Amino acid sequence: MAEVRKRRLKAKPLLYIIGFLMVTNLIFLIGWITKDGAPPSAEAEVVAQVGDDEVTRQEWLHAIEVRHGKEVLQQLINQSVMEQSAEKYDVAVSEEELEQELSMLRSVMNVYDQASLPNEDVLKKELKTELILEKLITTETELSEDDLRTYYEENESLYSVPAMYRLSQIVVPTQDEAEQALEELNNGSSFEAVARERSIDPVTASQGGQLGFIPENTETVDAAILNAAQSVSPGEYSDAVQTAEGLTIVYVHEQVPGVNFEFEEVRGKIERQLALEQMSTPVTAESFWDEYSIDWFYGPVE
């Protein structure tokens, strides 16, 4: 039984990851490419050139809308519905709860998931939406103190978040290229720009070198990267170190101390988790749509 509980607890952050990668990235992307201040002629702006053919911003946006428009709009409506429901039913989500969820989420994500995520503000909005929904649908559930404490004791290690480094990297194949990259950095070039131009790691290079938050006890990142991170202070970059990918320069954005959440700190989270496990039918944010006057492009919710 204990092992089943642990698997269920681990599954929830992984669902968050999938949802974030599929939806919040799209929201962030659409927000970026339609940002305020775009000139009237922006819709005719060329965003890609393929031989003699051009792809315009208008064509790009239309393709995004056709392929992902319903999911993105539905997510935005859900956020609004949950915000209004929180006010209606007097449900609050504190900044401490959001930070707790965020830190536990980071601790279970791999490097490449993190490199693909949007910014922290977008993540917090989605986490807040999920937390409001959980609180709305679990407020009537009664659980014994013994059940809550047993659950915590069986899963205590999952509430221990290790210290983490938020890192970026530049990976190059030769010593000469490493020296050239370091020279550019020393002369004032931004780490992001050099990573995009020179790094041979296809995923992180496209993100300006971002590796995301790396736990100090991780086994999924080359130990040389962590050793390099530990050798410099936040806001600094390391010398090039040899890794499996090549010669790697590591930039430390920040170091986040580890935390062990005590029972009382995660009591509410455990209550919601156990209550959700007892529910035979999943409840979604769309279940609250009929409480509001909603008129949207795609008609009645399915």
N, C-alpha and C positions, 0 to 999 in steps of 0.2 A: 504493500500500500504506500509506503514511504517513497519508493522509487517512482510509482505512478504520479504522486504529487509533485515530485521534483521535475519530472518530464513536463507536466502541465504548466508549471511555473516558468520553465525555460521556454515553452512554446510561445507564450504571450509576447515577450520582446521580439521574437523572430517574426511574428505577425506584424508588429509595428514596423520592423525593418522593411518588409515587403511592401506594406502600404506606403511608407515614406518614399521608397525608391520609385514607386509607380505613380503616385499622385502628387506629393509635395514637390518633387522635382519638376513636374509639369506646371504646377502653379507658379513656382519660382521662375521657370523659364519663360512662361507667358508674361509674367509681370515684368521680366527684364526686357523682353523684345518689344513690349508695348509701353515702355516707361514714359512718364510725362515729359513733355518737352520735345517729342519727336516732331519734325517738321511735317507740314501737310503732304509733302511729296514722299514721305517715308514709306508708304505702301508700295511705291515703285522702286524702292531702294533694292539694289542687287545684293543678295546675301550669299550667293554662290555662283561661280562661273565654271561651266563644264564644257570645254572646247568653245564652240560658238554659242552654246546655249546659256541662258541666264535663269537663275531662280530668284524671284523677287520676295521681298518681305511679305507681301500680301499672299503669295502662293504658299509660303512657309506657314503663315498663321492659319490659312484655310486648311492645310493638311493636318495641322495639330488639332484644330477644331473637329474635323471629320473623324479622326482616329481616337481622340481622347477627350473631346469636348464635354461629353455627358458626364464622365467620371469626375472631371475637374469641377464642373459647375455643381454637381451633386455634393462634392466635398465642401465647397464654399457655402452652399445652402445649409448643410449639416452643421457647419461651424456656427452659422447665425442662429439656427434652431436651438442648438445646445446653449449658446450664450443667453438667449431669451428664456429658455427653460430654466436655466440656473437662477435667473432673477425671479422668475415666476414661482419656483418651488424653494427658493432660499437655499440654494446649493452653492458653496464657495470652494474654490480651488486656490490654495495658497502658493506663493512663490517657492516655499520650501518643498511642497509636494512636487511641483514641476521640476525643481532641481534634483530631487531624489529620483524621479522617474528618468530624467535625462542621464544622470550618472550611471544608473543601473543599465540603461539602454546602451550607452557607450561601452560598458564593460563586456557586453556579449557580442558586439559587432566586429566583423573582420575589417581589415585595412581598406579593402577595395569598396566595401559597402560605405564606409565612412567618407571615402574620397568622393563618392557620388552623391552624397547628401546635400541638401540645401543648407542655408544658414540656420543658426540656432533659433532665431525668432520664429521662423516657419515651423521648425520642429516643435517648439513650445506651444504654438497654436494648435497643432494636431494633437499633442499630448493632452492639452487642456480639454479639447473636445471629447477625447476618449475618457478622461477622468470624470467629467461632468456626467456623461452617459452612464458610466459605471455607478456613480453615486446615486443617480436618479432611479436606477433599476434594482438597487440592492439595499435601499434604506429600510425596507420592512423585514429583511431577513434577520432572524435571531440566531446567534451562535454562542456556544458556551465559552467561558474563559479557558477551560481545559483544551477545547478544540483549537483555539487560537494559539495558545502557547505550544501545544504539541506540533502544530504546523510550523511554527517558527523554529523550534528546536530541530525538527527533521530537515529543514531547509536553511539553517543558519548561515551556511557558507555562501548561499546565494545573496545574502544581504551584506556581504563584505565586499566592498568595491576597492580594488587596489589603487595605489597611486598611479597616475597616468601622465604621459607627456603628449602635448599636441604638437605634431611634427609636420614638416615638409621635407622633401628630398629632391636632390638632383643626382641622377645616375648617368654616368658617362663611361665609355668603354676603355679609354686609355688615360695614362698619366698626363700626357700633353693636354688632352681636353679638360681634365680635372684642373690643371694649372690655369688654363684659359678661363674656365668658369669662375675659379676663385679670384682671378685678376679682375674680372668684370664685377664681381661682388664687392671686392675691395675698392673699386673705383666708383662705387655708388649705384650700380645697377640693382634693381629689385630682385629678390630671390625668386619671386613668381615669374618675372619676365625671363630670367635665365633658365628656369626650369622648363618653361614652355618652349624655349628656343633650343635647348641643348639636351635635356633629359631623354634617355632612351626608354624609360619605363612608360608604356603607352597609356596606362590609366592615370597615373598621378601627374604626368607631364601635361595632359590636357586640362588638369585642374590646378595648374600652377605649382605642381609639386606636392599638393596636400596629401598627407598620409592619414590625418585625423588623430584621434586620441588613442594612444598606444599604452596598454597596461604594462607596468614594469615587470610583471611576471609572465608576460605572453610568451608563447612558444611558436607563434605564427609569423614573427618578424625576426629577421637576422639579428643575432645577438650583437653584432658589430654596430648596428644602428642604435640600439639602446645604449651601448657603451659610449658611443659618440654623443648621444643626447645628454648623458650624465656628465660629460666632460665640459659642457658649456652652460652658460646661464640663459634664461629666457631672453629672447631678443637677439641671440647670437647664433652663428653657424659654425659648424665644426670643420676641421680639415677633411680631406677626402679619405675615406676608409674603405678597405676592400670588403665587398659583400658578394653574395652569390650572383647578383645581377651585374656587378661591375664596380667601379669606384663611385662611392656615394658620399655626397655632402649633405649633412643633416642640419636643418634649421629648427630651433626650439621656439615655438610661439609662447607656450606657457607650460607650467608644471602644476598639476592638480593633486593635492594630497589625497591619500586613501582615506576611507571612512568605513567604520563598522556600524551599521544601523542597529540600534537596540530595539527590543521588542516594542516598546511604546512608540518608537518613531515609525515603525512600519505596521502598527496594529491595524490602521484603517485599510491599508493595502491588502493585508491578509484577510480581513473581513470581506472585502470586495471579491478577492480571489476565490474564497470558499463559497461565497454566495453565488458567484457566477457558475461554479462547478455544479451547483445544485439545480440550476435552471435547465429545464428540459428543452426549451425553445429559445434560441438566441434572440435578443432584443437589439435592434439597431436604432441609430438616430432617426431613420426614416419612419420609425414607429410613432414619432412625435409630430410628424408633418401635419397630421389632420387637426392639430391644435392651433394651427396658424393659417393665415390666408397666404398661400404660396401659389404663385403663377410663374411657371418657368417654361423655357423654350421647348422642352421635351415632353410636356404634357403630364398626365398622372403618373405618380411613382409606381413602379412595378412591385 
